[in-house]
Amino acid sequence: MAVDLLCMGEPMLEFSQLPPQPDGTRHYLEGFGGDTSNAAVAAARHGARVGMITGVGRDIAGDSFVGLWTREGVDSSTVLRSDRYQTGIYFITYDTEGHHFLYYRANSAAANYAVADLPLEALRATRVLYVSGISQGISQSACDAVFAAIETVRAAGGLVAYDTNYRPRLWPVTRAAAVMHAAIAKAEFAFPGAEDVHTLTGLTDPDAMLDFYLRLGCRVVVLKMGASGCYLGTADGTRVKIPGHPVQAVDATGAGDTFCGSFLARTLAGDGPEAAARYASVAAALKCRGYGAVVPIPTVAEVRAAMG
């Protein structure tokens, strides 16, 4: 099907640690992860026509993702199935300091994605391409493929959206900063996390953070600030601080992805940046009420009800 939003990156099967049983036994809830896949599902749940660009193995995990995307209305016709490489997996554990991740992603099908694998016609036809620092950090070939995808979309008149999502285990900060900022300079929308920006630039002041990404050439920058909400800045001088929506949070995994996906869905539907950011802030908060990255992503009705 024709899609308005293509999300490119790494899907990973998720195992989320549940609270211990009375006898101390630990159980894990199987789910789905991978930042751009999470965002694709969020965007689809909030009304956008979405597709994925990635590679998954011809394995149980890969089959699970194709099934997920089919159920959620995410087009998987541009997903490569590999007989040679497997789909990545990760575990989420929890303690008093929050949630922690353990990844098994080396040499995955997504990490072996290359420029030659790109679906050029689909890229030329889409309105928005969404990628992240993880999309580029998983391998050199994937990094090059993202740059090529960005150039293809821009040449056809489409827009690019970028989420930093810095992961120090994937690459050193100096390389990550150079690559991400080169890519963000070609993006219309940037979704940097405040902690990421501090790590990548050394900046601490939120206004300076917005200034940095706006100077790169972005039209809209949304600084994600976790439970505190977000800070929106636009090239025309708009600055709006949007507080976080209060919820009883149990798991923040994928909240930022839900924010990005729902923001882009509302933007594609015609909302302005502030309206899209207010909607996305509530959607991201509601996601935190349940365990895992995908299952708790709220519906449109839930977000509208919470917004009053």
HELIX and SHEET records of a PDB file:
HELIX    1   1 ASP A   35  ARG A   45  1                                  11    
HELIX    2   2 ILE A   60  GLU A   72  1                                  13    
HELIX    3   3 VAL A  115  ASP A  117  5                                   3    
HELIX    4   4 LEU A  120  ALA A  125  1                                   6    
HELIX    5   5 GLY A  133  GLY A  137  1                                   5    
HELIX    6   6 GLN A  140  ALA A  155  1                                  16    
HELIX    7   7 VAL A  173  ILE A  184  1                                  12    
HELIX    8   8 ALA A  194  THR A  201  1                                   8    
HELIX    9   9 PRO A  206  ARG A  215  1                                  10    
HELIX   10  10 GLY A  226  SER A  228  5                                   3    
HELIX   11  11 ALA A  255  LEU A  268  1                                  14    
HELIX   12  12 PRO A  273  LYS A  287  1                                  15    
HELIX   13  13 VAL A  300  MET A  307  1                                   8    
SHEET    1   A 9 VAL A  74  ASP A  75  0                                        
SHEET    2   A 9 VAL A  50  GLY A  57  1                                        
SHEET    3   A 9 LEU A   5  MET A   8  1                                        
SHEET    4   A 9 VAL A 128  SER A 132  1                                        
SHEET    5   A 9 LEU A 159  ASP A 163  1                                        
SHEET    6   A 9 PHE A 189  PHE A 191  1                                        
SHEET    7   A 9 VAL A 220  LYS A 224  1                                        
SHEET    8   A 9 GLY A 229  THR A 234 -1                                        
SHEET    9   A 9 ARG A 239  PRO A 243 -1                                        
SHEET    1   B 4 TYR A  28  GLY A  33  0                                        
SHEET    2   B 4 MET A  12  GLN A  17 -1                                        
SHEET    3   B 4 GLY A  88  ASP A  95  1                                        
SHEET    4   B 4 GLY A  98  TYR A 104 -1                                        
SHEET    1   C 3 VAL A  74  ASP A  75  0                                        
SHEET    2   C 3 VAL A  50  GLY A  57  1                                        
SHEET    3   C 3 VAL A  79  SER A  82  1                                        
END                                                                             
